[in-house]
């Protein structure tokens, strides 16, 4: 009357899902963990933990995708991490004395707001299969807007605001979530480490772009030609990044959800809501030292060589901080790593008011770069750890970054 266990297993294995050109058996996609919390038997259904069965966790394709994501972060978020060079140049030269430092700060804050907030739409688009549309479109827009910055005229605030605040911010925001979320297609156990390595590209990018832009702006090349050179470098590297990255899992059907539905569902998840609130509060101040460190050093009379290299030191330490803490996640858990990094970053942010000499500036740059970089790199895997299934990681990241961007904008301007 009832089918045998062997027959049931045979029927289950035959039940293939053909989605987006991928043929996946249900038994290949998920399997229950064969142990309870006490380590005896299968336990109850509630005690079974569904764990993804097949993730490469390495191999040529997975590492190629990781390299592509690293390069994309180098060119996109890494470029925004070097905004402190632009801010210093605008305040002391290009927009001075017509506009105050507070007014000029709206360029960087708007850029940061859009970088994070556009993830609300980019995350959902990534989940539904528009990875290449986002990456190619965002890359083209980024190169175009950087070129447009070079065409701006001294003292013309609105030109720089449109090209850099709105244009660059939108372009980076379009690409940010997709190039991080794609790593969830290839890594599960090593996801925090993989995402940390990818996000370290933004730290290295911030350091390299800072050196490049300072050398160009304050050398014989000048502002306009220097910006064009940086645009060419970014465009060439983004082409390589796009060729290296390729989605692996089938997309989520557009009929099965929407941004508003995701927002309603996630708002009923208390751990996720608390995490988003905490992230908003932290991001309200985390980028202030990064954007103003160089200008603050010059204002306080720190030697020009150290002042112009302060962002290089900070972003270099940030690159290390974005990788090393990820090694601890598998041992002690991601929240146990995130909380100390957030606490130290918050305490160090108050120390900016006491920076008066070379030693203080260098020590602060190293410590703040390391701990703030660790927090930023682990934010994405922390959000992903709360997802019930991989197909909602992009949406969860996008919604979190949307609120985070608003907090960063308000805190930066205030």
MARMI-206737 format. One record per residue (C-alpha): residue number from 1; residue in three letters; y, x, z. Coordinates in steps of 0.1 Angstrom, whole numbers. Each point is the difference from the previous one (the first is absolute). Example, Ala and Ser with C-alpha at 12.3 -4.5 7.8 and 13.67 -1.06 7.14 Angstrom:
// MARMI-206737
- nr;rest;yy;xx;zz
- 1;ALA;-45;123;78
- 2;SER;34;14;-7
***
This chain:
// MARMI-206737
- nr;rest;yy;xx;zz
- 1;UNK;0;0;0
- 2;UNK;23;29;8
- 3;UNK;3;30;-22
- 4;UNK;-15;32;13
- 5;UNK;22;29;12
- 6;UNK;-11;21;-30
- 7;UNK;9;-27;-24
- 8;UNK;34;-5;16
- 9;UNK;8;36;-3
- 10;UNK;-10;0;-37
- 11;UNK;22;-30;-7
- 12;UNK;29;17;18
- 13;UNK;-3;31;-20
- 14;UNK;-1;-19;-33
- 15;UNK;33;-18;9
- 16;UNK;24;24;-18
- 17;UNK;38;-5;-1
- 18;UNK;16;8;-33
- 19;UNK;37;5;8
- 20;UNK;25;18;-22
- 21;UNK;-27;18;-19
- 22;UNK;-18;12;31
- 23;UNK;-35;-11;8
- 24;UNK;-6;2;38
- 25;UNK;-29;-13;19
- 26;UNK;7;-16;34
- 27;UNK;-23;24;17
- 28;UNK;18;29;-16
- 29;UNK;34;-11;12
- 30;UNK;-6;-6;38
- 31;UNK;-26;6;26
- 32;UNK;-1;-8;37
- 33;UNK;0;29;25
- 34;UNK;-35;1;15
- 35;UNK;11;4;36
- 36;UNK;18;-19;27
- 37;UNK;25;13;25
- 38;UNK;-30;10;22
- 39;UNK;-18;17;-29
- 40;UNK;-31;-23;1
- 41;UNK;-12;-21;-29
- 42;UNK;20;-21;-24
- 43;UNK;16;-22;26
- 44;UNK;18;-32;-7
- 45;UNK;19;-9;-31
- 46;UNK;33;5;18
- 47;UNK;-10;35;11
- 48;UNK;-8;11;-36
- 49;UNK;28;21;-15
- 50;UNK;4;-3;-38
- 51;UNK;6;34;-14
- 52;UNK;6;9;-36
- 53;UNK;-33;14;-14
- 54;UNK;12;21;-29
- 55;UNK;30;23;1
- 56;UNK;0;33;-18
- 57;UNK;18;18;29
- 58;UNK;3;29;-24
- 59;UNK;-10;12;-34
- 60;UNK;21;10;-31
- 61;UNK;14;-35;-7
- 62;UNK;9;-6;37
- 63;UNK;17;33;4
- 64;UNK;18;-3;-33
- 65;UNK;14;-34;11
- 66;UNK;11;16;33
- 67;UNK;18;28;-19
- 68;UNK;17;-26;-22
- 69;UNK;12;-19;31
- 70;UNK;12;33;16
- 71;UNK;20;8;-32
- 72;UNK;14;-35;-1
- 73;UNK;11;2;36
- 74;UNK;16;34;-7
- 75;UNK;21;-15;-28
- 76;UNK;9;-34;16
- 77;UNK;3;-1;38
- 78;UNK;4;38;-1
- 79;UNK;32;-5;-20
- 80;UNK;13;-25;25
- 81;UNK;-8;25;28
- 82;UNK;24;24;-16
- 83;UNK;29;-26;1
- 84;UNK;16;20;28
- 85;UNK;11;25;-27
- 86;UNK;17;-27;-20
- 87;UNK;15;-15;32
- 88;UNK;15;34;10
- 89;UNK;14;5;-35
- 90;UNK;15;-35;-2
- 91;UNK;16;1;34
- 92;UNK;15;35;-3
- 93;UNK;8;1;-37
- 94;UNK;-9;-27;-26
- 95;UNK;13;-31;18
- 96;UNK;24;16;24
- 97;UNK;26;-9;12
- 98;UNK;-1;-34;-16
- 99;UNK;-30;-13;19
- 100;UNK;-12;6;36
- 101;UNK;-34;13;11
- 102;UNK;-8;-35;13
- 103;UNK;7;-16;-34
- 104;UNK;-20;27;-18
- 105;UNK;-29;-5;23
- 106;UNK;-6;-34;-16
- 107;UNK;-12;17;-31
- 108;UNK;-29;17;19
- 109;UNK;-7;-30;22
- 110;UNK;-2;-24;-30
- 111;UNK;-23;24;-18
- 112;UNK;-23;2;30
- 113;UNK;1;-38;4
- 114;UNK;-12;-6;-35
- 115;UNK;-26;28;1
- 116;UNK;-17;-18;28
- 117;UNK;8;-36;-6
- 118;UNK;-11;-3;-36
- 119;UNK;-35;7;13
- 120;UNK;-1;-37;7
- 121;UNK;-5;-7;-37
- 122;UNK;-15;34;-10
- 123;UNK;-28;-4;25
- 124;UNK;-10;-34;-13
- 125;UNK;3;11;-36
- 126;UNK;-22;30;7
- 127;UNK;-27;-22;16
- 128;UNK;0;-22;-31
- 129;UNK;-5;28;-25
- 130;UNK;35;11;-11
- 131;UNK;-4;37;11
- 132;UNK;10;16;-33
- 133;UNK;28;-25;-6
- 134;UNK;15;9;33
- 135;UNK;-4;38;-3
- 136;UNK;12;3;-36
- 137;UNK;29;-24;4
- 138;UNK;11;15;33
- 139;UNK;-2;36;-13
- 140;UNK;21;-8;-31
- 141;UNK;26;-18;21
- 142;UNK;2;30;24
- 143;UNK;6;25;-27
- 144;UNK;26;-22;-16
- 145;UNK;19;-6;32
- 146;UNK;0;37;9
- 147;UNK;15;7;-34
- 148;UNK;26;-27;6
- 149;UNK;11;17;33
- 150;UNK;9;31;-21
- 151;UNK;23;-22;-21
- 152;UNK;20;-13;30
- 153;UNK;36;12;5
- 154;UNK;14;16;32
- 155;UNK;15;-26;23
- 156;UNK;-18;-29;-17
- 157;UNK;-20;-15;29
- 158;UNK;-14;-30;-19
- 159;UNK;-16;22;-27
- 160;UNK;-20;20;25
- 161;UNK;-8;-31;20
- 162;UNK;-15;-18;-30
- 163;UNK;-19;30;-14
- 164;UNK;-12;16;32
- 165;UNK;1;-27;27
- 166;UNK;-13;-29;-21
- 167;UNK;-17;18;-30
- 168;UNK;-18;28;17
- 169;UNK;-9;-21;30
- 170;UNK;-15;-27;-22
- 171;UNK;-20;25;-21
- 172;UNK;-15;18;29
- 173;UNK;-8;-33;17
- 174;UNK;-19;-12;-30
- 175;UNK;-23;31;0
- 176;UNK;-3;7;38
- 177;UNK;-26;-25;11
- 178;UNK;-23;2;-32
- 179;UNK;-3;38;1
- 180;UNK;-10;-2;37
- 181;UNK;-22;-31;-2
- 182;UNK;-21;13;-28
- 183;UNK;-15;25;24
- 184;UNK;-17;-29;18
- 185;UNK;-22;-4;-32
- 186;UNK;-16;35;6
- 187;UNK;2;7;37
- 188;UNK;-11;-20;31
- 189;UNK;-12;24;27
- 190;UNK;25;27;-11
- 191;UNK;28;-25;-9
- 192;UNK;25;12;27
- 193;UNK;-5;36;-11
- 194;UNK;3;-8;-37
- 195;UNK;31;-21;5
- 196;UNK;15;27;22
- 197;UNK;-6;26;-26
- 198;UNK;16;-22;-27
- 199;UNK;30;-8;21
- 200;UNK;5;37;8
- 201;UNK;11;2;-36
- 202;UNK;32;-17;10
- 203;UNK;6;27;26
- 204;UNK;-6;28;-24
- 205;UNK;21;-19;-26
- 206;UNK;29;-3;25
- 207;UNK;-1;37;6
- 208;UNK;-2;10;-36
- 209;UNK;26;-25;-12
- 210;UNK;23;11;28
- 211;UNK;-2;37;-12
- 212;UNK;4;-10;-36
- 213;UNK;29;-24;5
- 214;UNK;19;23;23
- 215;UNK;-4;29;-24
- 216;UNK;11;-20;-29
- 217;UNK;29;-19;16
- 218;UNK;15;31;17
- 219;UNK;-8;25;-28
- 220;UNK;12;5;-36
- 221;UNK;-18;-31;-14
- 222;UNK;20;-26;19
- 223;UNK;-7;-35;10
- 224;UNK;-4;-19;-33
- 225;UNK;-23;26;-17
- 226;UNK;-19;5;33
- 227;UNK;-8;-36;3
- 228;UNK;-13;-1;-36
- 229;UNK;-22;30;7
- 230;UNK;-15;-18;30
- 231;UNK;-6;-31;-21
- 232;UNK;-19;20;-26
- 233;UNK;-22;16;27
- 234;UNK;-7;-34;15
- 235;UNK;-8;-16;-33
- 236;UNK;-25;27;-11
- 237;UNK;-19;-1;33
- 238;UNK;-2;-38;1
- 239;UNK;-17;1;-34
- 240;UNK;-27;23;14
- 241;UNK;-4;-22;31
- 242;UNK;-5;-32;-20
- 243;UNK;-27;17;-22
- 244;UNK;-19;11;31
- 245;UNK;-1;-34;18
- 246;UNK;-24;-28;-9
- 247;UNK;-9;-31;20
- 248;UNK;-37;-4;8
- 249;UNK;-5;-35;16
- 250;UNK;5;-33;-18
- 251;UNK;33;-18;6
- 252;UNK;5;-30;22
- 253;UNK;3;-33;-19
- 254;UNK;36;-13;-1
- 255;UNK;-14;-35;7
- 256;UNK;-13;11;34
- 257;UNK;33;7;17
- 258;UNK;37;5;-1
- 259;UNK;26;20;19
- 260;UNK;10;-30;21
- 261;UNK;-36;-8;8
- 262;UNK;-6;36;10
- 263;UNK;31;-1;22
- 264;UNK;-12;-31;18
- 265;UNK;-35;14;5
- 266;UNK;12;34;13
- 267;UNK;26;-16;23
- 268;UNK;-30;-15;19
- 269;UNK;-14;35;7
- 270;UNK;15;11;33
- 271;UNK;-9;38;-3
- 272;UNK;16;1;-35
- 273;UNK;31;-18;11
- 274;UNK;5;23;30
- 275;UNK;-6;30;-22
- 276;UNK;27;-12;-25
- 277;UNK;25;-6;28
- 278;UNK;-6;35;14
- 279;UNK;3;16;-34
- 280;UNK;33;-18;-7
- 281;UNK;15;13;32
- 282;UNK;-11;35;-6
- 283;UNK;11;1;-36
- 284;UNK;35;-11;11
- 285;UNK;6;36;11
- 286;UNK;-26;22;-15
- 287;UNK;19;9;-32
- 288;UNK;34;6;15
- 289;UNK;-7;36;9
- 290;UNK;-16;7;-33
- 291;UNK;30;-13;-20
- 292;UNK;27;15;22
- 293;UNK;-16;33;12
- 294;UNK;16;22;-27
- 295;UNK;34;-16;3
- 296;UNK;-1;1;38
- 297;UNK;-9;38;-1
- 298;UNK;29;8;-23
- 299;UNK;24;-21;21
- 300;UNK;-10;18;32
- 301;UNK;6;34;-16
- 302;UNK;-36;11;-5
- 303;UNK;-2;29;-25
- 304;UNK;-1;-13;-36
- 305;UNK;-33;16;-7
- 306;UNK;-17;-18;29
- 307;UNK;18;-33;-6
- 308;UNK;-9;-2;-36
- 309;UNK;-37;8;8
- 310;UNK;-2;-23;30
- 311;UNK;-16;-28;-22
- 312;UNK;-24;26;-14
- 313;UNK;-12;9;35
- 314;UNK;-2;-37;11
- 315;UNK;-20;-11;-31
- 316;UNK;-22;31;1
- 317;UNK;-10;-9;36
- 318;UNK;-3;-36;-10
- 319;UNK;-26;10;-27
- 320;UNK;-21;16;27
- 321;UNK;4;-30;23
- 322;UNK;-12;-24;-27
- 323;UNK;-33;18;-3
- 324;UNK;-12;14;34
- 325;UNK;2;-31;21
- 326;UNK;-21;-18;-25
- 327;UNK;-29;23;10
- 328;UNK;1;-15;35
- 329;UNK;-2;-36;-11
- 330;UNK;-38;-1;-4
- 331;UNK;-5;15;34
- 332;UNK;25;-20;22
- 333;UNK;12;-29;-22
- 334;UNK;31;-5;-20
- 335;UNK;21;-19;26
- 336;UNK;-7;28;26
- 337;UNK;15;25;-25
- 338;UNK;29;-22;-11
- 339;UNK;14;-9;35
- 340;UNK;7;35;12
- 341;UNK;15;10;-34
- 342;UNK;23;-31;2
- 343;UNK;10;8;35
- 344;UNK;9;36;-7
- 345;UNK;19;-9;-31
- 346;UNK;21;-25;19
- 347;UNK;8;24;27
- 348;UNK;9;28;-25
- 349;UNK;23;-24;-19
- 350;UNK;23;-1;31
- 351;UNK;2;38;-1
- 352;UNK;21;0;-32
- 353;UNK;31;-4;21
- 354;UNK;-6;33;18
- 355;UNK;-5;22;-31
- 356;UNK;27;26;-1
- 357;UNK;-15;33;-11
- 358;UNK;-26;16;-23
- 359;UNK;-28;1;25
- 360;UNK;3;-36;9
- 361;UNK;2;-12;-36
- 362;UNK;-31;20;-10
- 363;UNK;-21;-10;30
- 364;UNK;10;-37;-5
- 365;UNK;-8;1;-37
- 366;UNK;-35;14;6
- 367;UNK;-9;-24;29
- 368;UNK;16;-31;-15
- 369;UNK;-14;7;-34
- 370;UNK;-36;3;14
- 371;UNK;-1;-31;22
- 372;UNK;20;-23;-23
- 373;UNK;-21;12;-29
- 374;UNK;-32;-8;19
- 375;UNK;12;-35;8
- 376;UNK;11;-7;-36
- 377;UNK;-33;13;-15
- 378;UNK;-22;-21;24
- 379;UNK;19;-32;-4
- 380;UNK;-18;-10;-32
- 381;UNK;-35;6;14
- 382;UNK;10;-17;32
- 383;UNK;9;-32;-19
- 384;UNK;-32;3;-21
- 385;UNK;-21;3;32
- 386;UNK;11;-36;9
- 387;UNK;-10;-15;-34
- 388;UNK;-31;-22;0
- 389;UNK;-8;10;-36
- 390;UNK;12;26;-24
- 391;UNK;14;-25;-24
- 392;UNK;28;-8;24
- 393;UNK;11;35;9
- 394;UNK;28;0;-26
- 395;UNK;14;-33;12
- 396;UNK;-1;11;37
- 397;UNK;18;33;-9
- 398;UNK;26;-18;-21
- 399;UNK;8;-26;27
- 400;UNK;2;27;27
- 401;UNK;23;22;-21
- 402;UNK;23;-29;-8
- 403;UNK;9;-5;36
- 404;UNK;0;37;7
- 405;UNK;25;6;-28
- 406;UNK;24;-26;15
- 407;UNK;-2;18;33
- 408;UNK;5;34;-16
- 409;UNK;31;-13;-19
- 410;UNK;16;-15;31
- 411;UNK;-7;29;23
- 412;UNK;12;26;-26
- 413;UNK;33;-16;-6
- 414;UNK;7;-8;37
***
